[in-house]
Amino acid sequence: MRRAGSLIFLFSVLTSCAKSAQPVDTAVRLSEGNTVDVPFSVRASGTYDIQLQYPKDGIYIHLHIFDQIAGAATLRAGAKTLSWQLPTGWCRLSPYDSNALGTVLVRFHAYAYMPYVLTLHIDHLPNPLEDRPGVVSVYKVGPLFHPGHHVYEVQ
């Protein structure tokens, strides 16, 4: 009986960890001159990347198309903010979706269940991305991710 209880506990911990490891994906449709708000929260505190992604089959050119996006981004948590300019120059394939590629917008320290809002104001968007469905993906940075990128705090 004790062993069954231990197995149930272990299963619930593993299930909880698997759920928290899944990215928080929000569909977006960006266009020049528009502003988009993306609200989200995460289940576990830690280091997270926010990546703007598009399906690979919809983009017939290389990753550097994301370096042509111009605009501004702000991440808010209550009265605290973190702002930066686009592009970030950090383009890569999605680590959780083999059919997507994009640009990492920011790496930051997130707190569990804190309501965040990412605001994207787009000044220029390359034609292949204009009015295409994209995804803002928020995912926890694992131990094997490159540690050289700065981890920002919303202040």
N, C-alpha and C positions, 0 to 999 in steps of 0.2 A: 504494500500500500504506500509506503514511504517513497519507493522508487517511482511509482506512478505519479505521485504529487510532484516529484522533482522533474519528471519528464514534461508534465503539464506546464510547470513554471518555465522551464527552458524553452518550450515551444512558444509560449506567450511572449517571452523576451525576444526570441528570434523573429517572430511575426512583427512585433513592434519595431525592431531595428530595420527590417525589410521595408516597412511602410515609410519610416522616416528617411530612408535612403532614396526613395523615389523622388524624381524632380517634381517641382510644382510648375506646371505648364499652363500658360494663359495665351489664348489666341489673340493676335493683334493684326490690324491692317493699317499700315503706315502710309502716309502720303506727304508730299512737300507742303510746308506751311501749317501742318496740323500738329496738335498736341494730344498725346494718348496717356491716360493714367492706367497703371497696372497694379491693383492691390493684391497683396499676398501675405502669408505668414508661413512659418516653418514649424515643424513638430519638435525639433531638437536644436539646441544652441550649438553654434560652431561656425566654421568658416564656409562661406557659400560663394559661388559664382552666379552672376546673372548673365545669361547669354541670349542674344537675339538670334533666332534660327529660322532658316527657310529650308524647304525640301530641296535636296540636291537635284532632283529631276526637273525642277522648275527653273534652275539657274544653269545656263549653258556656258558659264565662264568660271574662272578660278576664284579662290577665296578672297583675293584682293579687291573684289567688288565691294566688300564691306568697308574698305578704307575710303570709299567714295561717299559714304554717308556723312553728312554734316549736320550738326545741331547741338543740343544740350540735353543733359540728363540730370535729374535730381532724385535722390532716394530720401524719403521722409519716414520718420517714426515719431509720431506725436509732433512736438515742437522742434525736434532735432532733424538736421538735414545734412546731406552730403551731395555736392554738385560737381559736375565735370563736363568737359566738352567732348563731342564726338567728331571724328572717329577715335577709338582707343588704340587702334593698331594691333589688336590682339585677336586675330582671326584663326578659327580652327574648326575641325569637325566636332559634332556633338559627341560628348562622351557617353550619352545614354540613348541616342537614336542614330543608328548607322545610316539612316536615310536623310539626315539633316546636317547642315553646316551653318556657320555663322560667326558672330563676333562676341567675345566676352566684353560685356559692358563694364563690369566692376567685380572685384573680389572683396568681400566684406565680412565682418563678424556679425552674425545674426543671433537674436535671442528667441527662444522658443515662444510661440504663440503671440509674439509682438506683432501688431498690425503695421505693415510697411506699405508704402505706395511709391512705385517707380513712375516718374513722369518723364516722357520722352517728347521733346520738341524737335521736329525734323525740319531743317532748313533746306537740305538737299538729299534726295534719294535717287540712286541710279535707276534708270528706266526698267531694267529687268526685275527690280524689287517693288516698283510702284504698284500699289493696290493689290499686291499678292498677299495671300494669307501667310502670316508668319507666326512665330511662337516666341514668347519671352519665357525662358526656362530658368528656374532657380534650383540649383542643386548643390548638395553638400560636397565640399572638396575632400576627397579621400586622402589617405596617407601616401599614396603613390603619385599624387599630382605634383607638378613642379612647384617647389617652395619659393622660387625666386621672385614671384610677383607680390607686390605690396598688398597687405590686408588692411582695408580701410575700416574706420569706425564711423557710424552715423553720430554726429555730435551737435 
